Amino acid sequence: MSKIKFTAEKNKGLSFTYTEGTFTVVIQAFEWVEPSGQGKKPYYKVTFRGDFGTDTKTYGFRMFDTAFGRSDLYDLAEAVGLDPKGEMDTEDFIDRYVNITLEEGELYNDKPQWEVVAIEPAGDVEDDEDDYADDDVEDDEDDYADDDVEDDEWDD
């Protein structure tokens, strides 16, 4: 066990806001949720992590066992390269990149809601670990030089 390192504060009107658009995100979590309470339906919750153009860095996405939820699961499986008709495991989705398109939806309790309206493959995505590469490493131009090529061959 470890002690909490910051002080808890009551929410003073903070809200989760996003920017509409298409974002490349990584699937941080994928879990089955069975809510307590009568009449509440279980669902898959996917946590996407990315840069949504605001201070908010994650988006929680729910997929219920409905026509819409099954369609979203199909699109998500295809986007990460899985066979949507084959056997899948929630772990197969973790750390995979996809593109999601967010749009602002209807107000709920006077707060904006956000909807994922498209899930697509992300294509080639560079891992963020490169952002933390050792800055002390110097590139040696001679490592990239080709001694067999005349300088004027590149001018064409």
Contacts in CASP RR format, 6 or more apart in sequence:
PFRMAT RR
TARGET T0000
AUTHOR 0000-0000-0000
METHOD contacts of the structure
MODEL  1
MSKIKFTAEKNKGLSFTYTEGTFTVVIQAFEWVEPSGQGKKPYYKVTFRG
DFGTDTKTYGFRMFDTAFGRSDLYDLAEAVGLDPKGEMDTEDFIDRYVNI
TLEEGELYNDKPQWEVVAIEPAGDVEDDEDDYADDDVEDDEDDYADDDVE
DDEWDD
15 111 0 8 1.000
15 112 0 8 1.000
16 56 0 8 1.000
16 114 0 8 1.000
17 54 0 8 1.000
17 56 0 8 1.000
17 112 0 8 1.000
18 52 0 8 1.000
18 53 0 8 1.000
18 54 0 8 1.000
18 56 0 8 1.000
18 59 0 8 1.000
18 102 0 8 1.000
18 104 0 8 1.000
18 114 0 8 1.000
19 52 0 8 1.000
19 53 0 8 1.000
19 54 0 8 1.000
19 102 0 8 1.000
20 102 0 8 1.000
20 103 0 8 1.000
20 104 0 8 1.000
21 101 0 8 1.000
21 102 0 8 1.000
21 103 0 8 1.000
22 99 0 8 1.000
22 100 0 8 1.000
22 101 0 8 1.000
22 102 0 8 1.000
22 118 0 8 1.000
23 50 0 8 1.000
23 51 0 8 1.000
23 52 0 8 1.000
23 99 0 8 1.000
23 100 0 8 1.000
23 101 0 8 1.000
23 102 0 8 1.000
24 50 0 8 1.000
24 97 0 8 1.000
24 98 0 8 1.000
24 99 0 8 1.000
24 122 0 8 1.000
24 125 0 8 1.000
25 48 0 8 1.000
25 49 0 8 1.000
25 50 0 8 1.000
25 59 0 8 1.000
25 97 0 8 1.000
25 98 0 8 1.000
25 99 0 8 1.000
25 100 0 8 1.000
25 122 0 8 1.000
26 48 0 8 1.000
26 49 0 8 1.000
26 50 0 8 1.000
26 95 0 8 1.000
26 96 0 8 1.000
26 97 0 8 1.000
27 46 0 8 1.000
27 47 0 8 1.000
27 48 0 8 1.000
27 49 0 8 1.000
27 80 0 8 1.000
27 93 0 8 1.000
27 94 0 8 1.000
27 95 0 8 1.000
27 96 0 8 1.000
27 97 0 8 1.000
27 98 0 8 1.000
28 47 0 8 1.000
28 48 0 8 1.000
28 49 0 8 1.000
28 58 0 8 1.000
28 94 0 8 1.000
29 45 0 8 1.000
29 46 0 8 1.000
29 47 0 8 1.000
29 94 0 8 1.000
30 44 0 8 1.000
30 45 0 8 1.000
30 46 0 8 1.000
30 47 0 8 1.000
30 90 0 8 1.000
30 91 0 8 1.000
30 93 0 8 1.000
30 94 0 8 1.000
31 44 0 8 1.000
31 45 0 8 1.000
31 90 0 8 1.000
32 42 0 8 1.000
32 43 0 8 1.000
32 44 0 8 1.000
32 45 0 8 1.000
32 90 0 8 1.000
33 42 0 8 1.000
33 43 0 8 1.000
33 44 0 8 1.000
33 45 0 8 1.000
33 62 0 8 1.000
34 42 0 8 1.000
35 41 0 8 1.000
35 42 0 8 1.000
35 43 0 8 1.000
41 64 0 8 1.000
41 65 0 8 1.000
42 64 0 8 1.000
42 65 0 8 1.000
43 62 0 8 1.000
43 63 0 8 1.000
43 64 0 8 1.000
43 65 0 8 1.000
44 62 0 8 1.000
44 63 0 8 1.000
44 73 0 8 1.000
44 90 0 8 1.000
45 60 0 8 1.000
45 61 0 8 1.000
45 62 0 8 1.000
45 63 0 8 1.000
46 60 0 8 1.000
46 61 0 8 1.000
46 62 0 8 1.000
46 63 0 8 1.000
46 76 0 8 1.000
46 93 0 8 1.000
47 58 0 8 1.000
47 59 0 8 1.000
47 60 0 8 1.000
47 61 0 8 1.000
48 58 0 8 1.000
48 59 0 8 1.000
48 60 0 8 1.000
48 61 0 8 1.000
48 98 0 8 1.000
48 100 0 8 1.000
49 57 0 8 1.000
49 58 0 8 1.000
50 57 0 8 1.000
50 58 0 8 1.000
50 59 0 8 1.000
51 57 0 8 1.000
52 59 0 8 1.000
52 102 0 8 1.000
59 100 0 8 1.000
59 102 0 8 1.000
59 114 0 8 1.000
59 116 0 8 1.000
61 72 0 8 1.000
61 100 0 8 1.000
61 116 0 8 1.000
63 69 0 8 1.000
63 70 0 8 1.000
63 72 0 8 1.000
63 73 0 8 1.000
63 76 0 8 1.000
72 116 0 8 1.000
72 119 0 8 1.000
73 84 0 8 1.000
74 84 0 8 1.000
75 118 0 8 1.000
75 119 0 8 1.000
75 120 0 8 1.000
76 93 0 8 1.000
76 98 0 8 1.000
76 119 0 8 1.000
77 83 0 8 1.000
77 84 0 8 1.000
77 88 0 8 1.000
77 93 0 8 1.000
78 84 0 8 1.000
78 121 0 8 1.000
79 98 0 8 1.000
79 99 0 8 1.000
79 119 0 8 1.000
79 120 0 8 1.000
79 121 0 8 1.000
79 122 0 8 1.000
80 92 0 8 1.000
80 93 0 8 1.000
80 96 0 8 1.000
80 97 0 8 1.000
80 98 0 8 1.000
80 121 0 8 1.000
81 96 0 8 1.000
81 121 0 8 1.000
82 88 0 8 1.000
82 92 0 8 1.000
82 93 0 8 1.000
97 122 0 8 1.000
97 123 0 8 1.000
97 125 0 8 1.000
98 119 0 8 1.000
98 120 0 8 1.000
98 121 0 8 1.000
98 122 0 8 1.000
99 118 0 8 1.000
99 119 0 8 1.000
99 120 0 8 1.000
99 121 0 8 1.000
99 122 0 8 1.000
100 116 0 8 1.000
100 118 0 8 1.000
100 119 0 8 1.000
100 120 0 8 1.000
101 116 0 8 1.000
101 117 0 8 1.000
101 118 0 8 1.000
101 119 0 8 1.000
101 120 0 8 1.000
102 114 0 8 1.000
102 115 0 8 1.000
102 116 0 8 1.000
102 117 0 8 1.000
103 114 0 8 1.000
103 115 0 8 1.000
103 117 0 8 1.000
104 112 0 8 1.000
104 113 0 8 1.000
104 114 0 8 1.000
104 115 0 8 1.000
105 112 0 8 1.000
105 113 0 8 1.000
105 114 0 8 1.000
105 115 0 8 1.000
106 113 0 8 1.000
107 113 0 8 1.000
END
